[in-house]
Amino acid sequence: MRLDRIRKLFNLAADQAGTPEGEAAARIARRLLVERSVSLAELSEEERAATDPFERREILLGGPAHWRCVLVCAVAAHCDCAAGYLPGRGKARLYGRRGAVEVAEYLFVVLSRALTRERAYHLVTEARGLDPAAQERSASDFCRSAIFALQLRMQEIREQEQGERPEVTALVSAQSAGLWRWMREQGVSQRVDAPFPWAMSESGVKAGYRLPLVPSVEDGLAETTRRARG
């Protein structure tokens, strides 16, 4: 999957006037995964493995905040990948098919950028006047709540895809089959973090749900896809 094409398609999510990026980017990510899976389905198993192998990629999260770790894991699940991190390091690893990892990395960048802006706005509005420790707690609760809403929206996108086109959902899932076995063979061991305390933030949930997708996004994506294929 060409990186310049991924960049072009994800730019659509940022360029839609009046359309927040989150859901647009999440839908584009699934569209890319479906397109990749359909093209690979025409190849033999050996050709698929050579064209789109499993890989491990380390990415920078943009900071050590725990919400970034939670976000990268949510993105990985949406893109049929896996993510691992050590808390406080500001970096993570994505595991999956090369094409899926590329899509997941770009989706994380888009969502992280959007949520960073929302967090900054929250700090100067609702968290203004609080002491530094209280501000940090408020910002953390805000981000975790926004990610919770984003996860629900991404799940709805996948369920809609499953209901409307179950055959393509099956193709996407088939491409990631064997991921955990491959990770074990590579010596990758993961454990679940202890629960990280946070409280639901109504404004954070609203930020995560501020994601209406207008038809122009999909129209623009379809047009870009036609040009790329032509």
C-alpha positions in Angstrom: 0.0 0.0 0.0 1.6 3.3 -1.1 2.3 5.7 1.7 1.6 8.8 -0.5 -1.8 7.4 -1.2 -2.5 6.8 2.5 -1.5 10.4 3.2 -3.7 11.7 0.5 -6.7 9.8 1.7 -6.2 10.8 5.4 -5.9 14.4 4.3 -9.5 14.2 3.2 -10.4 13.8 6.8 -8.8 17.0 7.8 -10.0 19.0 4.7 -13.7 18.5 5.0 -15.2 21.8 6.0 -17.4 21.5 9.1 -16.5 17.8 9.5 -14.4 16.8 12.5 -11.6 14.4 11.6 -12.2 11.4 13.9 -15.0 9.4 12.3 -14.0 10.4 8.8 -10.5 9.1 9.4 -11.8 5.9 11.1 -14.1 5.2 8.1 -11.2 5.9 5.7 -9.0 3.5 7.6 -11.6 0.7 7.3 -12.0 1.5 3.6 -8.3 1.2 3.0 -8.2 -2.2 4.9 -11.0 -3.5 2.8 -9.5 -2.4 -0.4 -6.1 -4.0 0.5 -7.8 -7.2 1.6 -9.8 -7.5 -1.6 -6.6 -7.1 -3.8 -4.6 -9.6 -1.7 -7.4 -12.2 -1.9 -6.6 -12.7 -5.5 -3.1 -13.9 -4.6 -1.9 -17.3 -3.4 -1.1 -17.7 0.3 2.6 -17.5 -0.4 2.2 -14.4 -2.5 0.1 -12.7 0.2 2.7 -13.5 2.8 5.4 -12.0 0.6 3.4 -8.9 -0.4 2.0 -8.1 3.0 4.0 -9.8 5.7 3.6 -9.4 9.4 5.8 -6.7 10.9 6.6 -4.9 14.1 6.9 -1.1 13.9 7.9 1.2 16.7 6.1 4.6 16.7 6.4 7.7 18.8 3.2 8.7 20.6 3.9 12.4 20.9 4.3 12.3 24.7 4.2 10.0 27.7 0.6 10.6 28.7 -1.3 7.4 29.4 -4.2 8.5 27.2 -2.0 8.2 24.1 -1.3 4.6 25.0 -5.0 3.9 25.3 -5.6 5.6 22.0 -3.0 3.6 20.1 -4.5 0.4 21.4 -8.0 1.4 20.3 -6.6 2.3 16.8 -4.8 -1.0 16.6 -8.0 -2.9 17.3 -9.9 -0.9 14.7 -7.3 -1.8 12.1 -7.0 -5.5 12.9 -3.5 -5.0 14.5 -2.1 -5.3 18.0 -0.3 -2.6 20.0 2.1 -2.8 23.0 3.7 -0.2 25.1 5.6 0.5 28.3 3.8 3.2 30.4 5.6 6.6 30.5 8.0 5.9 27.6 6.1 7.9 24.9 6.4 5.2 22.3 4.6 2.0 21.3 4.9 -0.9 18.9 2.3 -1.9 16.3 2.1 -5.5 15.2 0.2 -6.7 12.1 0.2 -7.0 8.4 2.4 -4.3 6.9 -0.5 -2.5 5.1 -2.6 -2.6 8.2 0.2 -1.2 10.4 0.7 1.7 7.9 -3.0 2.5 8.1 -3.0 2.3 11.9 0.0 4.6 12.3 -1.7 7.3 10.2 -5.0 6.9 11.9 -3.3 7.3 15.3 -1.6 10.5 14.1 -4.9 12.0 12.9 -6.8 11.1 16.1 -3.9 12.1 18.4 -3.6 15.4 16.7 -7.4 16.1 16.9 -7.6 15.0 20.6 -4.5 17.1 21.5 -6.3 20.2 20.2 -9.5 19.2 22.1 -7.4 18.8 25.3 -5.8 22.2 24.9 -9.2 23.8 24.5 -10.5 22.0 27.5 -7.6 23.2 29.6 -8.3 26.9 28.8 -12.0 26.6 29.2 -13.4 24.1 31.7 -10.1 23.4 33.6 -9.1 27.0 33.8 -8.4 28.2 37.3 -7.7 24.8 38.8 -4.4 24.0 40.4 -1.9 22.1 38.3 -2.6 18.7 39.7 -6.4 19.2 39.3 -5.9 20.4 35.8 -3.9 17.3 34.9 -6.6 15.1 36.4 -9.3 17.0 34.5 -7.4 16.7 31.2 -6.7 13.0 31.7 -10.4 12.3 32.5 -11.4 14.4 29.4 -9.1 12.5 27.1 -10.0 9.0 28.4 -13.7 9.9 28.1 -13.2 11.1 24.5 -11.4 7.9 23.6 -14.2 5.9 25.2 -16.6 7.6 22.9 -14.3 7.2 19.9 -14.1 3.4 20.6 -17.8 3.2 20.6 -18.0 5.1 17.3 -15.3 2.9 15.7 -17.2 -0.2 16.9 -20.3 1.1 15.3 -18.4 1.6 12.0 -17.2 -2.0 12.1 -20.6 -3.3 13.0 -22.2 -1.3 10.1 -19.6 -2.7 7.8 -20.3 -6.3 9.0 -24.0 -5.8 8.6 -23.8 -4.3 5.1 -20.9 -6.2 3.6 -20.0 -9.2 5.8 -17.9 -10.7 3.0 -15.4 -7.9 3.0 -15.3 -7.8 6.8 -14.4 -11.5 6.7 -11.6 -10.7 4.2 -10.1 -8.1 6.5 -10.2 -10.5 9.4 -8.7 -13.3 7.4 -5.6 -11.1 6.6 -4.9 -10.8 10.3 -5.3 -14.5 11.1 -2.2 -15.9 12.6 -1.0 -12.6 14.1 -0.9 -13.8 17.7 0.9 -16.9 16.7 3.4 -14.9 14.8 3.9 -12.6 17.8 4.6 -15.6 20.0 7.1 -16.9 17.5 8.9 -13.5 17.6 9.1 -13.7 21.4 6.6 -11.0 22.0 4.9 -11.3 25.4 2.3 -8.8 26.5 0.4 -8.3 29.7 -2.6 -6.0 30.6 -1.8 -2.9 32.5 -3.3 -2.4 36.0 -6.4 -0.3 35.8 -5.6 3.4 35.3 -7.9 5.5 37.5 -10.1 8.0 35.6 -13.6 9.5 35.9 -16.1 10.0 33.1 -16.0 13.5 31.7 -19.2 14.6 30.0 -17.3 17.2 27.9 -14.8 14.5 26.9 -17.5 12.1 25.7 -19.1 15.0 23.7 -15.7 15.6 22.1 -15.4 12.0 21.2 -18.9 11.9 19.7 -18.4 15.2 17.7 -17.8 13.1 14.6 -20.6 13.4 12.0 -19.5 12.0 8.6 -20.9 13.9 5.7 -21.3 12.3 2.2 -18.6 14.5 0.8 -15.9 12.6 2.6 -16.9 9.3 1.0 -17.5 11.0 -2.3 -14.0 12.5 -2.2 -12.5 9.2 -1.2 -14.2 7.4 -4.0 -12.9 10.0 -6.5 -9.4 9.7 -5.1 -9.6 5.9 -5.4 -10.7 6.1 -9.0 -7.8 8.4 -9.9 -5.3 6.2 -8.1 -6.6 3.2 -9.9 -6.6 5.0 -13.3 
